[in-house]
Amino acid sequence: MRVLVDGDRGYIGAVLVPFLQEAGHEVVGLDAGWYDGCDFGPQPGGYEQRTGDIRDVVPADLEGFDAVVHLAAISNDPIGHLNPGATYSVNAEGAVHMARAAKAAGVERFLFSSSCSLYGAGGDAPVAEDGDFNPVTPYGESKVMAEQGISPLADASFSPSYLRNATAYGSSPRLRADIVVNNLTGTAFTQGQVRLQSDGSPWRPLVHVEDISRAFLAVLEAPREAVHDQAFNVGRDEDVVQIRTIAEQVSEITGAPVSFAAGAGPDARNYQVDFTKIRSVLPAFAPQWTVPDGIREIWRDAGERGLTTDDFEGPRFVRLRKIQELASAGRLDLATLRTP
Ligand SMILES: NC(=O)c1ccc[n+]([C@@H]2O[C@H](COP(=O)([O-])OP(=O)(O)OC[C@H]3O[C@@H](n4cnc5c(N)ncnc54)[C@H](O)[C@@H]3O)[C@@H](O)[C@H]2O)c1
């Protein structure tokens, strides 16, 4: 298939693109390039990389593609809090705009990178795809708005799917330090401590970035009727864990003791997710990573690639810091999240 991947130069994109290429698909990327240079090892190549804003895409840009994989977004809560209006503009309106343009261009498949965070404060029982949405942040709300805006476009010639990814972990050529497993492991490496920002009680579903790529590939290659206008929680039941369990695993593997940041309290983002549907509807999706293996992978790469505290806590690997750096340099307008 000929696939346009937007957001290809981010954390997931840098793992997903080679994965799709190895499966024989032709990839073209489209990215605003916010994190260009925020490298952790060699970058993927061998494909056309376009630079631009998804909000400016017109149908002609998408002609000739069999599928669009839509990753481009403000990818976490802290940036979402900076300016909720701009987050909705990219994550909700931008996503619906891309889906409309894809449909107008005759693209048949649209894979939207959604998030389990749309379940938000989920209560004690694991939530399946038909569960209620309770987003507790503008980021989570933006994913609900996007799915609800894209779904009415589904028809006989346009099949959107919504991959509600658990929180990702694992190494990537565009590493992120602001997601929990990576954060705890990187802090163990750079500080010699597993430093918890909350009291460790919240439940969080986790999935390795390569297994997210496996899910995208499985949806892309699935028969249309299996994925048409369908949502899938992407992860594994075994990897729905409390933050304190992750901290203990990191501590066991790295030897660094667990400590609590000043004022660490509970976290409103607390949810358990049910992953039965993806297993039963998409048997081709076979996740291969466990959280301990992911911790060992990051630990190894941190050593081999010389991870420093400055990089781990600064703009190179913390998305919010990079956005703030681009804004102070006059290269990004925070009100619109556009290049001035
Ligand atoms: N990483 C996770 O834990 C996780 C979990 C669930 C869902 N997701 C979703 O998966 C997607 C990718 O996440 P990620 O972790 O790779 O994030 P990331 O921040 O590393 O990458 C996002 C990419 O999108 C690009 N981008 C942002 N706005 C753009 C715009 N308006 N036009 C063009 N490009 C733009 C950025 O330059 C960046 O390269 C996002 O939609 C995110 O919400 C991520």
The ligand as an SDF file (V2000), in Angstrom:
LIG
                    3D

 44 48  0  0  0  0  0  0  0  0999 V2000
    3.2420    8.3030   23.0490 N   0  0  0  0  0  0  0  0  0  0  0  0
    2.1460    7.8810   23.6960 C   0  0  0  0  0  0  0  0  0  0  0  0
    2.2080    7.4090   24.8440 O   0  0  0  0  0  0  0  0  0  0  0  0
    0.8120    7.9660   23.0270 C   0  0  0  0  0  0  0  0  0  0  0  0
   -0.2470    7.2750   23.6080 C   0  0  0  0  0  0  0  0  0  0  0  0
   -1.5070    7.3640   23.0170 C   0  0  0  0  0  0  0  0  0  0  0  0
   -1.6740    8.1120   21.8770 C   0  0  0  0  0  0  0  0  0  0  0  0
   -0.6200    8.7670   21.3150 N   0  0  0  0  0  0  0  0  0  0  0  0
   -0.8520    9.5550   20.1100 C   0  0  0  0  0  0  0  0  0  0  0  0
    0.0070    9.1000   19.0720 O   0  0  0  0  0  0  0  0  0  0  0  0
    0.4040   10.2000   18.2500 C   0  0  0  0  0  0  0  0  0  0  0  0
    1.9130   10.3030   18.1830 C   0  0  0  0  0  0  0  0  0  0  0  0
    2.4480   10.4590   19.4950 O   0  0  0  0  0  0  0  0  0  0  0  0
    4.0100   10.6200   19.7550 P   0  0  0  0  0  0  0  0  0  0  0  0
    4.2630   10.1110   21.1180 O   0  0  0  0  0  0  0  0  0  0  0  0
    4.7730   10.0930   18.6190 O   0  0  0  0  0  0  0  0  0  0  0  0
    4.1290   12.2130   19.8040 O   0  0  0  0  0  0  0  0  0  0  0  0
    5.3170   13.2050   19.3750 P   0  0  0  0  0  0  0  0  0  0  0  0
    5.0510   14.4990   20.0530 O   0  0  0  0  0  0  0  0  0  0  0  0
    6.6270   12.5440   19.6170 O   0  0  0  0  0  0  0  0  0  0  0  0
    5.1190   13.3560   17.8010 O   0  0  0  0  0  0  0  0  0  0  0  0
    4.0980   14.1120   17.2260 C   0  0  0  0  0  0  0  0  0  0  0  0
    4.5910   14.5970   15.8640 C   0  0  0  0  0  0  0  0  0  0  0  0
    3.5400   15.3420   15.2520 O   0  0  0  0  0  0  0  0  0  0  0  0
    4.0860   16.5190   14.6750 C   0  0  0  0  0  0  0  0  0  0  0  0
    3.0400   17.5460   14.6440 N   0  0  0  0  0  0  0  0  0  0  0  0
    2.3660   18.0810   15.6960 C   0  0  0  0  0  0  0  0  0  0  0  0
    1.4730   18.9760   15.2670 N   0  0  0  0  0  0  0  0  0  0  0  0
    1.5580   18.9990   13.9210 C   0  0  0  0  0  0  0  0  0  0  0  0
    0.8660   19.7130   12.9110 C   0  0  0  0  0  0  0  0  0  0  0  0
   -0.0930   20.6210   13.2110 N   0  0  0  0  0  0  0  0  0  0  0  0
    1.1820   19.4880   11.6170 N   0  0  0  0  0  0  0  0  0  0  0  0
    2.1510   18.5910   11.2920 C   0  0  0  0  0  0  0  0  0  0  0  0
    2.8490   17.8760   12.2120 N   0  0  0  0  0  0  0  0  0  0  0  0
    2.5560   18.0840   13.5050 C   0  0  0  0  0  0  0  0  0  0  0  0
    5.2680   16.8940   15.5700 C   0  0  0  0  0  0  0  0  0  0  0  0
    6.2200   17.6900   14.8870 O   0  0  0  0  0  0  0  0  0  0  0  0
    5.8010   15.5140   15.9590 C   0  0  0  0  0  0  0  0  0  0  0  0
    6.8300   15.0850   15.0910 O   0  0  0  0  0  0  0  0  0  0  0  0
   -0.2760   11.4270   18.8550 C   0  0  0  0  0  0  0  0  0  0  0  0
   -1.5020   11.6260   18.1880 O   0  0  0  0  0  0  0  0  0  0  0  0
   -0.5240   11.0300   20.2920 C   0  0  0  0  0  0  0  0  0  0  0  0
   -1.5990   11.7440   20.8380 O   0  0  0  0  0  0  0  0  0  0  0  0
    0.6260    8.7070   21.8720 C   0  0  0  0  0  0  0  0  0  0  0  0
  1  2  1  0
  2  3  2  0
  2  4  1  0
  4  5  1  0
  4 44  2  0
  5  6  2  0
  6  7  1  0
  7  8  2  0
  8  9  1  0
  8 44  1  0
  9 10  1  0
  9 42  1  0
 10 11  1  0
 11 12  1  0
 11 40  1  0
 12 13  1  0
 13 14  1  0
 14 15  2  0
 14 16  1  0
 14 17  1  0
 17 18  1  0
 18 19  2  0
 18 20  1  0
 18 21  1  0
 21 22  1  0
 22 23  1  0
 23 24  1  0
 23 38  1  0
 24 25  1  0
 25 26  1  0
 25 36  1  0
 26 27  1  0
 26 35  1  0
 27 28  2  0
 28 29  1  0
 29 30  1  0
 29 35  2  0
 30 31  1  0
 30 32  2  0
 32 33  1  0
 33 34  2  0
 34 35  1  0
 36 37  1  0
 36 38  1  0
 38 39  1  0
 40 41  1  0
 40 42  1  0
 42 43  1  0
M  CHG  2   8   1  16  -1
M  END
$$$$
